[in-house]
Amino acid sequence: MKTLVSLLMTFVAIPAVHAEFRTWTRADGKTAELDLVAVSGSGNDKTGEFKTRAGSVVKLSASGLSAADAKALADWKPAAAATTAAPAEVGVSAYDKYLGDLVKLNGKSLKSYKEPVKPSKYYLFYYSASWCGPCHKFTPSLVDFYNKNKPGNDQFEVILVTADSNEDDMDKYAVEFKMPWPHLKLSKVEKFEKEFKHPGGGIPNLVLTDTQGKLLKTSYEGTNYVGPNVVMDHLGTLLKK
């Protein structure tokens, strides 16, 4: 006797993966052990994509199944698929396309820094420039904060976003203050600022966000400039929790 699968389907071989097999019954009473992996269509026209124990794929429409299995097909949710996909999202941030290739102080100049920047909780963006007097006053405080809190701590990362117009000035500024954090490449600054539109029109400006880009604290409260120390202190408080 021909099996349900051979009666109804043309097979396509696929690799075997985790499966949840059970007995599915056709409207004429014939049965087969299958794993339902996807459903398409709507209403009474839903079609299930099943996997056989041999690793082939078959498709069965709800109208070709018993009443109970037609209902099971209609009620099916891809819980297993969602669980499988979840780990791929770990470590993904809103900034990844910009932060995969940064520059960082190495010796007496900024050099390419290709290591992925993946803090688990926070990004602290430092908008600054070599020509900014107030930045010169604040930067040593941020360097001190970073050197005290960053070693062994993957919760946060500081990224400098420059307002300088050339790389030589970036280099000199980083060297003068011994900046330990990565910098956004000058060539990426304009696109980065246009995409994220972080608050503030002046510097020094600190912007604290989570990894998905949600604003947590900035140097501006509305149009009122409260300064970068407020943001740095806020991050310090979060890191102690």
N, C-alpha and C positions, 0 to 999 in steps of 0.2 A: 504493500500500500504506500502510495506516495505520501510524504509528510506534508504538513501544512505549509512549510517553507517552500518546498519544491513546487507545490501547486500554485503558489501565488507570486513568487518573487524571482527577480534576477539578482544575483549576488554581486557585491563589490567587496573584495578583501580589504580589511583594514587591520592595523595592529591591535592586539588585545590590550585592554586597560581594565581598571577596576570596574566590576559589574555587580548588578543586583538582579539576578535572574529570578523569574517566577513563571508559573504556567499561565499562558494567555489562551483564551478559547475563542475560536472563530464562530460566526453565526450558525454554521452547519454542524457545530459540535467538535470539530477537530481541534487539537491542542498542540502547543509547542512551548519549549522552555526558551524564553527570550528576555532580554534586558532592554527596557525602554530608555532611550538616551536623549530624544528630542521630540517635540511636537510642533507641527505647523498647521496653518489654517485656523478657522474659527467656527463657532456654532457646531452644527452637525456634520460639517465638512472637515473636521480635524483629521490629520494623518499622523500616525506615530512612526518614528524611525527607531527600529529595534536592532539589537546586536544578537547574533547567535553565539552559542558556545564555541563555534569554530572560528569566530572572529569576523564573520561576514555581516553585511547590513541588509535588512529587509524593511519594507514599508507596508503598513497596514492602515486602512482607513477605519474610522469609527463605525461606519455602516457595515463593515465586513466582520465586526466583532460581536460577541454576545452582548446583551444589554448591560450586564455588570461590568464587563471589560471596556465597553464603550464609555461608560461613566468614569472608570478609572483613567482612561485615556484623557477624557475632558478635564478631570481634576488634577492631572499630573503637574507637579512643579519641579523645576530643575535644581533641587536643593544640592544634589551631589556635585553638579557642575559649578555652582556658586562657591562651594567649599573648596573645590580644586583650584578655582581661579584666584581666590583671596590672597595666597602667598605672593603672587606676582605684584600685588600692590604695595607690599611692605617696602618702605624706604622711598617711595615715589613722592616727589614734592612738586609744587607749582613752578619751581625755579630751575628744574633739572636741565632744560635746554640751554640755559645760560651758564650754569655752574659746573659743567662737565669739563671745562678747559679754562682755568683761571690763571692768574699770575701771582707769585708769592716771593717775598724777599729771600734771596739765596746769595749770601755773600754781600756784595756791594751793589746789587741790582735786582730788579724784579725779573723773574724768569718763569717760563711756562710751568704751570702746576696742574697736572692732569689727573691727580687723585680725586675721586668723587667726593664731594662735600655732602655728607648725609647726617646732619644732626637729627636726633630723635624727636625734638620738640620745637626748637626756636631758631629763627634766623634774626640776626641783628645787623641791619644794613646801616653802614656809616657813610653818609654823604659828606664829603670833605674835599679839600683842595690845598695844594702847597702855598697858594697865595693868600689864604684865609687866616688872618690874625687870630680871631677867636678859636679857629680850629687848632692852631698851634698851642693855645692855652689848654684846650680840652684833651687833645690827643694823648698826652702822657698819662692822664687819668684812665683812659680806656685801655692803654697798653698795660698799665698796672692791674686793672680789673681782669683783663684777658689772661695775663700771666699767672694770676692767683687762682682763677676759676676754671680755666680751660684744660690744663693737664689731666688726662684720665677722665674727662667729662664729655660725653658725646651728646649731651642734651642741647647744646647750642653751638652756633658758629657765627663769627663776625665776618662780614663781607664789606670791603670798602668800595664805594661807588664814587669815582672821582669826578670832580668838576674842572680838572685840569684839561688843557687843550693839547698836550703832547706828553709822550711817554717819558721823556727825560725829566720833566718836572715831577711826574709820578714817582720815578726812581729815587730822585733826590729826597723827596718828602718821606718815602718809606725808609730810606737809609738813615736820615737824620733822626727819626723817632723810633727806629728799630721795630717797625710794625711787624707783629708775629702772625697776622691773619692773612687770608687770601684776599686778592683784589679782583674785581670784575675787569676784564680786558677793556681798554679804552674803546676799541672798535665795537663793543657790545653795549656801551653805556646808553646811547641814544635810544636804541630799540627797547632796552630794559625799562627805561624811564617811561617811555610811551605806553608800554604794555601794562605796567603795574601802577603808575600814577600815584606813587606814595605821597602823602601830604607834606607840604612845606615848600616854600620857595627860597629859603635861605639856608646857610650852613654855618656852623656844624649842625647836622641833623641826624639823629638816630631814629630808626624805624624798626620796631620789634614786631615780628609776625610769627604765626605758627608755620608749619611746613607746607600748608596748603594756601598760604598767602593771607590769611585772616589777620587784620591789624589788631594788635594787642596794646601797643603804646607807641606814641611818636613824640617828637619834640614840639609838636604843635597840637594845641587843643582848640579846634576850630581855626580861627585866624590868630589866636594868641600863641606866641612863642614862649614855651616854658623851658626850653633848653634840653640838651642831651643828657645832663646828669639825672634828670627825672626818669628817663627811660632806662639808663644804666642801672640805677638803683632799683627800679621795678623788676628788671631781669634778675638782679641779685636776690631779691625777695623770692621770686619764683623758683630759683635754683635751690633754695633752702627748704622748700616744701617736700 
